C-alpha cells in the first residue's frame, strides 16, 4: 500500500463527502478509490468512514485521523517544496486573518517581525471574531482558536489553548460562586453574540458513570457582545462571569483582578491553529509564515512574556 496516496485519497473523500467526487478529482475509477480506503482501514485496524449509498460520514477515529493526515501531507509538501525551492527568497503578498482579541496580542506583534525577516513579502492582517471564508474572501491563512468544525481546511496545530470561567472577587462575593456547570444558568454570564465564532457554547468536563464526558452549555445574561475584548473588559468591571482563554486572563488571575471558578470541570485544552485552503503547492511565503508562528508559539518563554 502506498501510504501517502492512501492518506491523500482518504482526505479527499472526507472533504468531498463522496467517493465519486474524490475519484473524479484524481481521475481514477470510484472502485479504485474504494480499494485504497479499504486497504487503509485494514492496515490501521479501525473504521474511518461509514459508507452508505447516500452519504459518507467520518467515524470518531476518522475525524481524529483526518487532522493527522492533513498535518502529515502538509509536512510532506513542505519538505518537497523546501528542496525544490533551494535558495529562493519569499516574495508576494500574504493575507492573514485572526480573531480580534487573540490577533491583537499574539498575531499583530509578530507580523512586522516576520516582514523584517522577509522584506520582499507584504502582509495584510484582518482581525475579526466572525469566521472568515478564506477561499471566498481571498485569504491565504487564518489563525483560529478552539474547535474547528470545517474539515475542508488544512489545519496545523500551533499550541494548546485552555478556557476558564472567571469573574471578579467582588462579583463572586456579592452573587456567590457556581459549584457545578449547570449552576451558571442562574448567574449573570457574559457571552459572545450569536454571529461570533463561539457557536457550540461553553465546554465543561463532567463525571459520568463511565468516566467523564465533555458537555456544552449556553449560559445567558443581560449582556452579550461580538467582541471578546469587550467581554473581558466587562468581566473585569464586575458585570458577570465570562468564559475566556488563559492567554487572555492568566495575568488578571495572578494579579487578583479575576478569580477562576469551576476549575474542576474545565474542559481539556483545545488548539490554536493555522488553517488554510486545500492547495497542492503552498507558496513559500505562507510556509515560512506558519513556521514562524509555530516557532514562536512553541516557546514557553513566549507565553510567559505575554501574560
Secondary structure, 3 states (H helix, E strand, C coil): CCHHHHHHHHHHHHHHCCHHHHHHHHCCCHHHHHHHHHHHHHHHCCCCEEECCCCEEECHHHHHHHHHHHHHHHHHHHHHHHHHHCCCCCCEEEEEEECHHHHHHHCHHHHHHHHHHCCCEEEEEEECCCCCCHHHHCCCEEEEECCCCCCCEEEEEEEEECEEEEECHHHHHHHCCCCCHHHHHHCCEEEECCCCCCCCCEEEEEEECCEEEEEEECCCCCCEECCHHHHHHHHHCCCCEEEEEHHHHHHHHHHCCCEEECHHHECCCEEEEEEEECCCCCCHHHHHHHHHHHHHHCCHHHHHHCC
